[in-house]
Amino acid sequence: MSAEAGPANALTGAGSGIPRHSVGGPAGSPPRDAGRVLAEVPTSADEDAYKTASTHAAKGVAVLTARQGRWDHAVTVTDFLSVSYDPPTMLVSLYELSRMADVVVDTGRFTLNLLTDRQGSVADRLGWGGAPLVGLLDQVPFFRREPHGPALIEGALAWFELRVTDVHPVATHRLVVGRVVAMGSDAPAGARPLVRWRSEYRR
């Protein structure tokens, strides 16, 4: 990308060597940019453009927790969703080479804690998947449903404890599907969700 290309050009391919396509609008109006056409094997510029475009999706923010042996594991995630109500099922996308992906698959159990707009500091603290395990949750208030169960973040808008039912490798990630076995809320009345949009937390 050229030094002059801003975010809009990043999406449409200006300066990238990849052609853009325009479509006609109403009579007398300028052509409308129909977007960027990615190479059959996406280039690094294509990938960067996709990253920029994907930040336009507003996402809820959660902390995924799991416990293996005597260690708590926790990481902030935004790529998760409800799959079904019958039975209650959710899905989370995890980088395939991450420590958390291995722990979740190995233990077969994890919890998704949906954060409130007052828990941005929790999201920041746990936003790096390679953080040292020693003292990981020392500054994050939590409780457990069972003595050796995954941590439940205090004040969470909602929490869902899941048992892994399926794991699907896709590109560089693993899509982990889990069946909800317990759920609850620890948030005060009127709490609002923490949302990530355009690479920032919106409180």
N, C-alpha and C positions, 0 to 999 in steps of 0.2 A: 504494500500500500504506500502511496506517495505521502510525503510529509503533509501535503495540503488536504488529503482525504480525511474527512470527518466521519462520524458514526453513520450518517446516511449513505455516504459513498461506500463505506465498508459493507453495507448490506446489499448494495446494488452492483458492486464490482468495478466502480470507477478506478482506473489506474491499475487494475489487477490483471489485465490481459484477457479476462473472461467477458464475452459479449453481454450487453444488456439488451432487453427487448422492451419495446414500447407498444402500447395499445391506444387506439383512438378513443377520444372522449366525445362529448357533445360537440356539435358543429361550432367551430371557432375557438374551441378550448385547446390548450397545449396537450401534446401526447402524455399519457400517464405511464410512468415507469412500472413495468410489470414485474420487477424484482430481479434478483440475481439467479442465474442458472449455474448450478454447481457442476464442477468437472465430474466425470464418471468416477474417477478416483479423487475425492476431495483434496484440494491443496490446503496448505497451512492457512492461506488467506481465506479460503472457504470456511475452514473451521473457526477462524477468528470472527468472521462475519456471522456465523451461526451462533457463537457464544453471545455476541452483541444482541442479535435478534431475540434470543431466548430469554434475555433478562427482562423483556417486556411482559413476560408472564408473571403476574402477582402470585406469590406462593405463601402458604402458611409455613411457619417455622416450628420444628420439633427437635427434641433431643432424643436420640435413640440410645437406650442403655441395655447392657447385658452384663452378666457376671460369669466369670470362668475361674474356677478354683476360689482363691481368696481375693481376686482382683475385680474391681468394677471397671467397666469400659463404657465410655460415653462419647458421643459425637453429635454435633448439630447437623440436621438434615432438612432439606426442603423438597426433595423428590420422593414423595410418598402420596398414597391415595387410598380411598375406600373402594374396594372392588365389589363387594356384595353384602347384602343384609342377611342372606339366607344360604349358608350360615354367615355370620359376621366375619368378614375377611378383609385384610388390608395388604398393601404391597409397598415395599420401599426399595429404592435403587441405591446400590452401594458399589463403589469402585472395587473392581475384582481383586486388586492387589493390596487392598487396605487390610489393616489388622482387624477392623471391626467386621468386615465381611467374613473373615475366617472364623472369628469368635461366634458370630450369629449362626453360621452354618454348623459349626462344630457342636455348639450347645443346644441348638434347635429351639431357642427361646430368647425373646427380646421384648422391650417395652418402648412404645412411642409416647413421648410426653409433649403435648401441644402447648407451646409457650404463649403467655399473655404479652401484651404490649409493654408491660413493666419488667419483662425478663430479658431484655436485649443484652444485658451484661452476661447472663448465663449463656446465651447463644454465642457471644463473642468468646467467652472463656473456653467453650468446648468446640469452637469452630475448626480447630486443627486436629485432624484425625491421628496425628503422630505424637500427641502430647504424652509426656511421661505418665505412667499409671500411678506412681507413688504420689499421693495427695491430690489425685485428679478431681475428686469431689469435695475436698476439704472446705472450699468456699462456696459450695452449692448445697443448700439445704435439701435434704431428701429423706424418704422413709422407705420401708419395704413392706410388701404384703405378706411375704414369707421370710424367714430368717436368711435364706441364701438366694432369694429371688432378685431380679433386676431392680435397680434403684428407681424410685418414683419421685419425680421432682416436686418439691413443695410449691404450692401455688399454681401448678399447671392448669391450664384451661380444661384439659381432659387428658387422661392417660389410658392407654390400651396395652394390655399384656397379651403377647401372641406366641403361639407355637408354630414353628416353621412347617409348612406343608409342601412347598415346592420352591425350587431355585432354578432360574432360567438365565444362563449366560447370554448376554446381548452386548455386542460391541466390546467396550472396555469395562462393562459393569455386570453385576449380578442383580437380577430382579428377584427379590426374596418375598415370597408370598407367605402370609401367616394367618392362622385362624385365631380370632379373638377369644381368649378364655376368661378374661376379667377386664373390667374397665371402671373408671370413676372420674371424679373431678375434685380438685383441691383449690379451685380459684374462688375469690370473693365474688359476691353478687355484682353484676355489671361489668365484669372483666371483659376485655376485648383482646382479639388475637394479635400476635406479632406477625407482621407480613414483610416479606422481602420482595422488593421491586426495583428494577434498574440498579442492581448490585448494592442496594442499601436497605437497612431495616426501617420500616415505616411504623411508627408508634402512634 
